[in-house]
């Protein structure tokens, strides 16, 4: 692709057809591009997408492209606020000229993201691998690092444990927030969340197996939360409900939690295959819980089995976790597990932070690809 060959652009997402309004919003929020390349061959569809882009992130530069530069198309693009147009096949010199102008525009008019893209889902390979424990402790660690405002949500409607783990007695639950998503505002929201130190929590209440949650309700609630918080952590059941898939599609990263035994690793592999079918596998980061150097399956073997890199691992500390549960708190921050949790939380917030204790990875192409100068694009054709 000529855009990549110039060294001025990094591709974060390519879409083969015009996305619907809902998908446009999600793509912009999750990937936070600095420029969008939009096919103008169907000017009506292009106009609809451009209007939704403006609604989601005002001021985001859009470059039109197409096979022909018909006067009526160019006039319509100008009416929509599109000031750049490239005809296919792309001329490298023209692409470089667009890059220069976009770069100057962004320097003079920096984008102000109105909503965070740091939404992280925690997905268990199977029940009992400690996903909720990691979600609670990592979210708490993130809230204690700097001034990050963090929300922890429990989306396991059948057996959510977060309220139990922290000895919370909430008046309202995540179900209330979802069902009232259309009414959320700055007055209602503080009544719905439960505060635990620096962390805001939307826990589950009693099991509600018959609860029906619509994608639009999830979309509204997460969209509202994105504007209120720097980081959102989502604890999932692992049952792959429709709403869980919706939440993973809203997430920047999906942390798949497993332990180093064969059964959960087998199920973790199946999870990754399923997420690959949804084009979500590139967001998966594997966390190995209860790891010890004497485990018969090594980190490299786990990566080969899952065909995915291990983001990090956590030492086994049954006694420390048990003590935290009894007292309704997070694990001791001075324990080996507590220190590792803080290290991993730091890595999640700051991806350039190096992993600890031998988990440093060889650079992959995607890692090198992601550190380009930041002129990202989202193409639609």
C-alpha positions as CSV (number, residue, x, y, z in Angstrom):
1,X,0.0,0.0,0.0
2,X,1.4,3.4,-1.0
3,X,0.4,5.0,2.3
4,X,2.6,2.6,4.3
5,X,5.5,2.9,1.7
6,X,5.7,6.7,2.4
7,X,6.5,6.0,6.0
8,X,4.1,8.8,7.0
9,X,1.0,6.7,7.9
10,X,0.3,3.7,10.1
11,X,-2.8,1.6,9.3
12,X,-4.9,0.8,12.4
13,X,-8.0,-0.5,10.7
14,X,-9.3,-1.1,7.2
15,X,-13.0,-1.6,6.4
16,X,-14.1,-3.2,3.1
17,X,-17.6,-1.6,3.0
18,X,-19.3,1.4,4.4
19,X,-20.0,0.8,8.1
20,X,-23.3,1.6,9.7
21,X,-23.5,4.5,12.1
22,X,-23.0,2.4,15.2
23,X,-19.9,0.8,13.7
24,X,-18.5,4.1,12.7
25,X,-18.7,5.4,16.3
26,X,-17.1,2.2,17.7
27,X,-14.2,2.3,15.2
28,X,-13.4,5.9,16.0
29,X,-13.7,5.4,19.7
30,X,-11.7,2.2,19.9
31,X,-8.9,3.1,17.4
32,X,-8.7,6.9,17.9
33,X,-7.3,7.6,14.4
34,X,-5.7,10.9,13.5
35,X,-7.0,10.9,10.0
36,X,-9.7,8.9,8.1
37,X,-9.5,8.0,4.4
38,X,-13.0,7.7,3.1
39,X,-14.0,6.2,-0.3
40,X,-16.3,8.7,-2.2
41,X,-17.4,6.3,-5.0
42,X,-20.9,6.2,-3.3
43,X,-21.2,9.8,-2.2
44,X,-24.5,9.3,-0.3
45,X,-22.9,6.6,1.9
46,X,-19.7,8.6,2.2
47,X,-21.8,11.7,3.4
48,X,-23.5,9.6,6.0
49,X,-20.2,8.2,7.3
50,X,-18.6,11.7,7.4
51,X,-21.5,13.1,9.4
52,X,-21.2,10.3,11.9
53,X,-17.5,10.8,12.2
54,X,-18.1,14.5,12.9
55,X,-20.6,13.6,15.5
56,X,-18.2,11.1,17.2
57,X,-15.0,13.2,17.0
58,X,-15.4,16.7,15.8
59,X,-12.4,18.0,13.9
60,X,-11.0,14.6,12.9
61,X,-9.5,15.1,9.4
62,X,-11.1,13.1,6.6
63,X,-9.5,12.6,3.2
64,X,-11.7,11.5,0.3
65,X,-10.6,9.1,-2.4
66,X,-12.1,7.5,-5.4
67,X,-11.8,6.4,-9.0
68,X,-13.0,9.6,-10.5
69,X,-13.0,13.2,-9.4
70,X,-16.4,14.3,-10.7
71,X,-17.2,18.0,-10.0
72,X,-20.5,17.1,-8.2
73,X,-18.6,14.7,-5.9
74,X,-15.9,17.3,-5.1
75,X,-18.6,19.9,-4.4
76,X,-20.4,17.6,-2.1
77,X,-17.2,16.6,-0.3
78,X,-16.4,20.3,0.2
79,X,-19.9,20.9,1.6
80,X,-19.2,18.1,4.1
81,X,-15.9,19.7,5.1
82,X,-13.6,17.3,3.2
83,X,-10.7,19.4,1.8
84,X,-8.5,16.7,0.4
85,X,-9.2,14.2,-2.4
86,X,-6.9,11.5,-3.9
87,X,-7.7,9.7,-7.1
88,X,-6.9,6.0,-7.4
89,X,-4.4,4.6,-8.2
90,X,-2.6,6.7,-5.6
91,X,0.3,8.9,-6.6
92,X,3.1,8.8,-4.0
93,X,3.9,12.5,-4.4
94,X,0.2,13.5,-3.9
95,X,0.0,11.2,-0.8
96,X,3.1,12.9,0.6
97,X,1.5,16.3,0.0
98,X,-1.6,15.3,1.8
99,X,0.5,14.0,4.7
100,X,2.3,17.4,5.0
101,X,-1.0,19.3,5.0
102,X,-2.7,16.9,7.5
103,X,0.4,17.1,9.8
104,X,0.3,21.0,9.7
105,X,-3.4,21.0,10.4
106,X,-3.1,18.7,13.4
107,X,-0.2,20.8,14.8
108,X,-2.4,23.9,14.6
109,X,-5.7,22.1,15.6
110,X,-4.8,19.2,17.9
111,X,-7.6,16.7,18.3
112,X,-9.3,16.6,21.7
113,X,-10.5,13.1,22.4
114,X,-13.8,13.5,24.2
115,X,-13.9,9.9,25.3
116,X,-11.3,7.4,26.5
117,X,-10.3,4.5,24.3
118,X,-8.8,2.6,27.3
119,X,-11.5,0.0,27.8
120,X,-10.1,-3.4,28.9
121,X,-12.1,-6.7,29.1
122,X,-11.0,-9.6,31.3
123,X,-12.2,-12.9,29.9
124,X,-11.6,-16.3,31.7
125,X,-10.5,-19.3,29.8
126,X,-12.7,-21.3,32.2
127,X,-14.3,-20.7,35.6
128,X,-11.9,-20.7,38.6
129,X,-8.8,-19.3,36.9
130,X,-8.9,-16.1,39.0
131,X,-10.1,-13.6,36.4
132,X,-12.2,-11.6,38.9
133,X,-9.3,-11.5,41.3
134,X,-7.0,-10.1,38.6
135,X,-9.6,-7.6,37.3
136,X,-10.3,-6.2,40.8
137,X,-6.6,-5.9,41.7
138,X,-5.4,-4.6,38.4
139,X,-8.2,-2.0,38.3
140,X,-7.4,-0.9,41.8
141,X,-3.7,-0.7,40.9
142,X,-4.5,1.4,37.9
143,X,-6.6,3.8,40.0
144,X,-3.6,4.2,42.4
145,X,-1.2,5.1,39.6
146,X,-1.1,8.8,38.9
147,X,-4.5,10.5,38.6
148,X,-6.3,7.9,36.4
149,X,-10.0,7.8,37.1
150,X,-11.0,4.1,36.8
151,X,-14.3,2.3,36.6
152,X,-14.6,-1.5,37.3
153,X,-17.7,-3.2,36.0
154,X,-19.0,-6.7,36.8
155,X,-20.8,-8.1,33.7
156,X,-21.2,-11.6,35.1
157,X,-24.9,-11.4,35.7
158,X,-25.2,-15.0,37.0
159,X,-22.3,-15.2,39.4
160,X,-20.5,-11.9,39.7
161,X,-18.1,-11.9,42.6
162,X,-16.8,-8.4,42.8
163,X,-19.3,-7.2,45.4
164,X,-18.5,-10.3,47.5
165,X,-14.8,-9.9,47.2
166,X,-14.8,-6.3,48.4
167,X,-17.7,-6.7,50.9
168,X,-19.8,-4.2,49.1
169,X,-23.5,-3.7,49.7
170,X,-24.6,-1.7,46.7
171,X,-27.9,0.0,46.4
172,X,-27.7,-0.2,42.7
173,X,-26.0,-2.6,40.3
174,X,-24.6,-2.9,36.8
175,X,-28.1,-4.1,35.7
176,X,-29.6,-0.7,36.8
177,X,-27.0,1.2,34.9
178,X,-27.6,-0.9,31.7
179,X,-31.4,-0.8,31.9
180,X,-31.3,3.0,32.6
181,X,-28.7,3.7,29.9
182,X,-31.0,6.1,28.1
183,X,-31.4,8.3,31.2
184,X,-27.7,8.4,32.3
185,X,-26.4,11.9,33.2
186,X,-24.1,13.6,35.6
187,X,-26.8,13.4,38.3
188,X,-27.9,9.8,38.0
189,X,-24.5,8.2,37.5
190,X,-23.0,9.0,41.0
191,X,-26.1,7.3,42.5
192,X,-25.5,4.1,40.5
193,X,-21.7,3.6,41.1
194,X,-20.2,2.3,44.4
195,X,-17.0,3.9,45.5
196,X,-14.1,1.8,46.9
197,X,-11.2,4.1,47.6
198,X,-10.1,5.7,44.3
199,X,-12.0,3.1,42.4
200,X,-15.6,3.4,41.1
201,X,-17.4,0.1,40.8
202,X,-20.6,-1.1,39.1
203,X,-21.0,-4.6,40.8
204,X,-23.6,-7.3,40.2
205,X,-26.4,-7.9,42.7
206,X,-28.3,-11.1,43.0
207,X,-28.1,-13.5,40.1
208,X,-30.4,-12.5,37.2
209,X,-30.2,-15.3,34.7
210,X,-33.3,-14.1,32.8
211,X,-32.0,-10.6,32.3
212,X,-32.2,-9.4,28.7
213,X,-29.6,-6.9,27.7
214,X,-29.7,-5.2,24.2
215,X,-26.6,-4.1,22.4
216,X,-27.8,-0.6,22.2
217,X,-28.1,-0.5,26.0
218,X,-24.5,-1.7,26.3
219,X,-23.4,0.9,23.7
220,X,-25.1,3.8,25.5
221,X,-23.8,2.8,29.0
222,X,-20.2,2.3,27.8
223,X,-20.3,5.5,25.7
224,X,-21.4,7.5,28.7
225,X,-18.7,5.9,30.9
226,X,-16.0,6.6,28.3
227,X,-16.7,10.3,28.8
228,X,-16.4,10.1,32.6
229,X,-13.4,7.9,33.1
230,X,-9.8,7.5,31.9
231,X,-9.9,3.7,32.2
232,X,-12.8,1.2,32.2
233,X,-12.2,-2.5,33.3
234,X,-14.8,-5.1,32.4
235,X,-15.0,-8.4,34.2
236,X,-16.8,-11.0,31.9
237,X,-18.4,-14.3,32.8
238,X,-16.7,-16.3,30.0
239,X,-20.0,-17.6,28.8
240,X,-19.7,-15.6,25.6
241,X,-23.1,-14.0,25.8
242,X,-24.2,-11.7,23.1
243,X,-23.6,-8.7,25.4
244,X,-20.1,-10.0,26.3
245,X,-19.2,-10.1,22.6
246,X,-20.6,-6.5,22.3
247,X,-18.4,-5.4,25.2
248,X,-15.3,-7.1,23.7
249,X,-16.0,-5.2,20.5
250,X,-16.0,-2.0,22.5
251,X,-12.7,-2.9,24.2
252,X,-9.2,-1.8,23.2
253,X,-7.7,-4.9,24.7
254,X,-9.1,-8.3,25.8
255,X,-7.1,-9.9,28.6
256,X,-7.6,-13.7,28.4
257,X,-6.9,-15.2,31.7
258,X,-5.7,-18.8,32.1
259,X,-3.7,-21.0,34.4
260,X,-0.8,-23.2,33.2
261,X,-2.8,-26.4,33.3
262,X,-3.8,-28.2,30.1
263,X,-7.6,-28.0,30.4
264,X,-7.8,-24.1,30.8
265,X,-5.1,-23.8,28.1
266,X,-7.1,-25.9,25.7
267,X,-10.2,-23.7,26.4
268,X,-8.1,-20.6,26.0
269,X,-7.1,-21.8,22.6
270,X,-10.7,-22.2,21.7
271,X,-11.5,-18.8,23.0
272,X,-8.8,-17.3,20.7
273,X,-10.1,-19.2,17.7
274,X,-13.6,-17.9,18.3
275,X,-12.4,-14.3,18.8
276,X,-10.4,-14.7,15.6
277,X,-13.6,-15.5,13.7
278,X,-15.0,-12.2,15.0
279,X,-11.8,-10.4,13.9
280,X,-11.0,-9.6,17.6
281,X,-7.9,-11.9,18.0
282,X,-5.5,-9.0,17.5
283,X,-6.9,-7.4,20.7
284,X,-6.2,-10.5,22.8
285,X,-3.5,-10.4,25.5
286,X,-2.9,-13.6,27.5
287,X,-2.4,-13.4,31.2
288,X,-1.1,-16.6,32.9
289,X,-2.3,-16.7,36.6
290,X,-0.8,-18.9,39.4
291,X,2.4,-19.3,37.5
292,X,5.5,-20.9,39.0
293,X,8.9,-21.7,37.6
294,X,8.3,-25.4,38.3
295,X,5.2,-25.6,36.1
296,X,5.6,-28.4,33.6
297,X,4.3,-26.2,30.8
298,X,6.6,-23.2,30.1
299,X,5.7,-19.7,28.9
300,X,7.1,-20.5,25.4
301,X,5.1,-23.7,25.2
302,X,2.0,-21.8,26.2
303,X,2.6,-19.3,23.4
304,X,3.1,-22.0,20.9
305,X,-0.1,-23.8,22.1
306,X,-2.3,-20.7,22.0
307,X,-0.5,-19.2,18.9
308,X,-0.6,-15.9,20.9
309,X,2.0,-14.1,23.0
310,X,1.8,-14.1,26.8
311,X,1.4,-10.5,28.0
312,X,2.5,-11.3,31.5
313,X,2.2,-13.9,34.4
314,X,1.3,-13.7,38.1
315,X,2.8,-15.8,40.9
316,X,0.7,-18.2,42.8
317,X,-0.4,-16.9,46.2
318,X,-3.4,-18.8,47.6
319,X,-2.8,-17.6,51.1
320,X,-2.5,-13.9,50.2
321,X,-5.6,-14.0,48.0
322,X,-7.5,-15.9,50.7
323,X,-6.6,-13.3,53.3
324,X,-7.7,-10.5,51.0
325,X,-11.1,-12.2,50.4
326,X,-11.7,-12.7,54.2
327,X,-10.9,-9.0,54.9
328,X,-12.7,-7.7,51.8
329,X,-9.7,-5.9,50.3
330,X,-7.2,-6.2,47.5
331,X,-4.0,-8.3,47.9
332,X,-1.1,-6.9,49.9
333,X,0.7,-4.5,47.6
334,X,4.0,-5.5,49.2
335,X,3.7,-9.2,48.4
336,X,5.2,-10.8,45.3
337,X,1.7,-11.0,43.8
338,X,0.9,-7.4,44.8
339,X,4.1,-6.0,43.2
340,X,3.5,-8.0,40.0
341,X,0.0,-6.7,39.8
342,X,1.2,-3.1,40.0
343,X,3.9,-3.8,37.4
344,X,1.3,-5.2,35.0
345,X,-1.1,-2.4,35.7
346,X,1.7,0.0,34.8
347,X,2.3,-1.9,31.5
348,X,-1.4,-1.8,30.6
349,X,-1.5,2.0,31.1
350,X,1.9,2.6,29.5
351,X,2.5,-0.1,26.8
352,X,6.1,1.0,26.4
353,X,6.9,-0.3,29.9
354,X,9.0,-3.5,29.6
355,X,7.7,-6.8,31.1
356,X,9.4,-8.2,34.2
357,X,11.4,-11.3,34.9
358,X,12.1,-12.8,31.5
359,X,8.8,-12.1,29.8
360,X,10.3,-9.6,27.4
361,X,9.3,-10.5,23.9
362,X,11.0,-10.4,20.5
363,X,9.6,-7.4,18.5
364,X,6.8,-8.4,16.3
365,X,6.0,-6.6,13.1
366,X,2.9,-5.1,14.7
367,X,4.9,-3.7,17.5
368,X,7.2,-1.9,15.1
369,X,4.2,-0.9,13.0
370,X,2.5,0.7,16.0
371,X,5.3,3.1,16.9
372,X,5.3,5.1,13.7
373,X,4.9,8.8,13.9
374,X,1.2,8.6,14.6
375,X,-0.5,9.5,11.3
376,X,-3.1,6.8,11.5
377,X,-5.8,6.1,9.0
378,X,-9.1,4.2,8.8
379,X,-10.0,3.4,5.2
380,X,-13.4,2.5,3.9
381,X,-14.1,1.2,0.5
